[in-house]
C-alpha cells in the first residue's frame, strides 16, 4: 500500500497535496464500499449453506488488480511550481 500511495502522492502538486490526499482517501473508501456491495450481490448461499460464486468475486478482483497495475504506468508527476 505504501508504494502505491507514494506513486499517487507524486502525481499531485505540493500546494494541493493535502486536498488531493483527502479526495483520494474518500474515493478509496467509496470503491471499497461498492466492491463489498457488488460482491454481496454475486455471492449466494446454496441449499446446504455453502457459499456459491465466491470464485467469481476473486476473479473480478484479480482482473481489476491487473488493470490497476497496467494503468499505474500512466501516472505522471505533477509540475512542481
C-alpha atoms as an extended CHARMM CRD file, in Angstrom:
* protein
*
        81  EXT
         1         1  UNK       CA              0.0000000000        0.0000000000        0.0000000000  PROA      1               0.0000000000
         2         2  UNK       CA              2.8290000000        2.4300000000        0.7900000000  PROA      2               0.0000000000
         3         3  UNK       CA              4.4320000000        2.2040000000       -2.6950000000  PROA      3               0.0000000000
         4         4  UNK       CA              1.0350000000        2.7870000000       -4.3140000000  PROA      4               0.0000000000
         5         5  UNK       CA              0.3840000000        5.8440000000       -2.1460000000  PROA      5               0.0000000000
         6         6  UNK       CA              3.8540000000        7.1940000000       -2.9880000000  PROA      6               0.0000000000
         7         7  UNK       CA              3.0300000000        6.9530000000       -6.6970000000  PROA      7               0.0000000000
         8         8  UNK       CA             -0.3400000000        8.6570000000       -6.1850000000  PROA      8               0.0000000000
         9         9  UNK       CA              1.2030000000       11.3110000000       -3.9470000000  PROA      9               0.0000000000
        10        10  UNK       CA              3.8140000000       12.0900000000       -6.5840000000  PROA      10              0.0000000000
        11        11  UNK       CA              1.0220000000       12.8740000000       -9.0510000000  PROA      11              0.0000000000
        12        12  UNK       CA             -0.1840000000       15.9610000000       -7.1750000000  PROA      12              0.0000000000
        13        13  UNK       CA              1.2830000000       19.4280000000       -6.8180000000  PROA      13              0.0000000000
        14        14  UNK       CA              2.8130000000       20.1850000000       -3.4070000000  PROA      14              0.0000000000
        15        15  UNK       CA              0.4020000000       23.0280000000       -2.6390000000  PROA      15              0.0000000000
        16        16  UNK       CA             -2.6150000000       20.7880000000       -3.3430000000  PROA      16              0.0000000000
        17        17  UNK       CA             -1.3070000000       17.6080000000       -1.7040000000  PROA      17              0.0000000000
        18        18  UNK       CA             -3.4850000000       17.7110000000        1.4390000000  PROA      18              0.0000000000
        19        19  UNK       CA             -6.7100000000       18.2060000000       -0.5010000000  PROA      19              0.0000000000
        20        20  UNK       CA             -5.6570000000       15.6330000000       -3.0670000000  PROA      20              0.0000000000
        21        21  UNK       CA             -4.9200000000       13.0070000000       -0.4210000000  PROA      21              0.0000000000
        22        22  UNK       CA             -8.2960000000       13.6620000000        1.2570000000  PROA      22              0.0000000000
        23        23  UNK       CA            -10.1460000000       13.1680000000       -2.0140000000  PROA      23              0.0000000000
        24        24  UNK       CA             -8.0570000000       10.0830000000       -2.7910000000  PROA      24              0.0000000000
        25        25  UNK       CA             -8.9440000000        8.5660000000        0.5760000000  PROA      25              0.0000000000
        26        26  UNK       CA            -12.6330000000        9.2660000000        0.0130000000  PROA      26              0.0000000000
        27        27  UNK       CA            -12.5380000000        7.6300000000       -3.4120000000  PROA      27              0.0000000000
        28        28  UNK       CA            -10.7890000000        4.5680000000       -1.9650000000  PROA      28              0.0000000000
        29        29  UNK       CA            -13.4390000000        4.2180000000        0.7460000000  PROA      29              0.0000000000
        30        30  UNK       CA            -16.2640000000        4.5610000000       -1.7960000000  PROA      30              0.0000000000
        31        31  UNK       CA            -14.6260000000        1.9530000000       -4.0460000000  PROA      31              0.0000000000
        32        32  UNK       CA            -14.3270000000       -0.4610000000       -1.1150000000  PROA      32              0.0000000000
        33        33  UNK       CA            -17.9910000000        0.0880000000       -0.2510000000  PROA      33              0.0000000000
        34        34  UNK       CA            -19.1420000000       -0.5170000000       -3.8290000000  PROA      34              0.0000000000
        35        35  UNK       CA            -16.9190000000       -3.6010000000       -4.1440000000  PROA      35              0.0000000000
        36        36  UNK       CA            -18.3620000000       -5.0760000000       -0.9460000000  PROA      36              0.0000000000
        37        37  UNK       CA            -21.9030000000       -4.3360000000       -2.0660000000  PROA      37              0.0000000000
        38        38  UNK       CA            -21.4810000000       -5.8900000000       -5.5150000000  PROA      38              0.0000000000
        39        39  UNK       CA            -19.6310000000       -8.8880000000       -4.0640000000  PROA      39              0.0000000000
        40        40  UNK       CA            -22.6270000000       -9.3950000000       -1.7800000000  PROA      40              0.0000000000
        41        41  UNK       CA            -24.8880000000       -9.4480000000       -4.8230000000  PROA      41              0.0000000000
        42        42  UNK       CA            -22.7330000000      -12.0720000000       -6.5590000000  PROA      42              0.0000000000
        43        43  UNK       CA            -22.0530000000      -14.4310000000       -3.6380000000  PROA      43              0.0000000000
        44        44  UNK       CA            -25.0650000000      -16.5050000000       -2.5730000000  PROA      44              0.0000000000
        45        45  UNK       CA            -25.7520000000      -19.4510000000       -0.2530000000  PROA      45              0.0000000000
        46        46  UNK       CA            -26.5010000000      -22.9040000000       -1.5940000000  PROA      46              0.0000000000
        47        47  UNK       CA            -29.0600000000      -25.3710000000       -0.2200000000  PROA      47              0.0000000000
        48        48  UNK       CA            -26.5820000000      -26.7780000000        2.3230000000  PROA      48              0.0000000000
        49        49  UNK       CA            -25.3730000000      -23.3260000000        3.3650000000  PROA      49              0.0000000000
        50        50  UNK       CA            -22.2020000000      -23.2930000000        1.2470000000  PROA      50              0.0000000000
        51        51  UNK       CA            -21.0730000000      -20.0810000000       -0.4490000000  PROA      51              0.0000000000
        52        52  UNK       CA            -21.6370000000      -20.0690000000       -4.1940000000  PROA      52              0.0000000000
        53        53  UNK       CA            -19.9260000000      -17.9190000000       -6.8430000000  PROA      53              0.0000000000
        54        54  UNK       CA            -17.1690000000      -16.9070000000       -4.4370000000  PROA      54              0.0000000000
        55        55  UNK       CA            -14.5990000000      -17.6920000000       -7.1330000000  PROA      55              0.0000000000
        56        56  UNK       CA            -16.2100000000      -15.1690000000       -9.4780000000  PROA      56              0.0000000000
        57        57  UNK       CA            -15.5840000000      -12.4020000000       -6.9660000000  PROA      57              0.0000000000
        58        58  UNK       CA            -11.9430000000      -13.4690000000       -6.7140000000  PROA      58              0.0000000000
        59        59  UNK       CA            -11.6180000000      -13.4760000000      -10.4990000000  PROA      59              0.0000000000
        60        60  UNK       CA            -13.0940000000       -9.9840000000      -10.7260000000  PROA      60              0.0000000000
        61        61  UNK       CA            -10.6800000000       -8.7800000000       -8.0270000000  PROA      61              0.0000000000
        62        62  UNK       CA             -7.7380000000      -10.2630000000       -9.9440000000  PROA      62              0.0000000000
        63        63  UNK       CA             -8.9090000000       -8.6090000000      -13.1760000000  PROA      63              0.0000000000
        64        64  UNK       CA             -9.1840000000       -5.1930000000      -11.5180000000  PROA      64              0.0000000000
        65        65  UNK       CA             -5.7500000000       -5.6470000000       -9.9410000000  PROA      65              0.0000000000
        66        66  UNK       CA             -4.2160000000       -6.3790000000      -13.3390000000  PROA      66              0.0000000000
        67        67  UNK       CA             -5.9200000000       -3.3300000000      -14.8580000000  PROA      67              0.0000000000
        68        68  UNK       CA             -4.6440000000       -1.1610000000      -11.9910000000  PROA      68              0.0000000000
        69        69  UNK       CA             -1.0990000000       -2.4960000000      -12.4540000000  PROA      69              0.0000000000
        70        70  UNK       CA             -1.2490000000       -1.6480000000      -16.1530000000  PROA      70              0.0000000000
        71        71  UNK       CA             -2.6420000000        1.8390000000      -15.5210000000  PROA      71              0.0000000000
        72        72  UNK       CA             -0.0760000000        2.7910000000      -12.8680000000  PROA      72              0.0000000000
        73        73  UNK       CA              2.4640000000        3.4390000000      -15.6190000000  PROA      73              0.0000000000
        74        74  UNK       CA              0.2900000000        6.2730000000      -16.9110000000  PROA      74              0.0000000000
        75        75  UNK       CA              0.6250000000        8.3050000000      -13.7060000000  PROA      75              0.0000000000
        76        76  UNK       CA              2.7320000000       11.3680000000      -14.4430000000  PROA      76              0.0000000000
        77        77  UNK       CA              4.3760000000       13.5920000000      -11.8450000000  PROA      77              0.0000000000
        78        78  UNK       CA              2.7700000000       16.9780000000      -11.2710000000  PROA      78              0.0000000000
        79        79  UNK       CA              4.5060000000       20.1460000000      -12.2590000000  PROA      79              0.0000000000
        80        80  UNK       CA              6.1650000000       21.4570000000       -9.1020000000  PROA      80              0.0000000000
        81        81  UNK       CA              5.7830000000       25.2020000000       -9.1240000000  PROA      81              0.0000000000
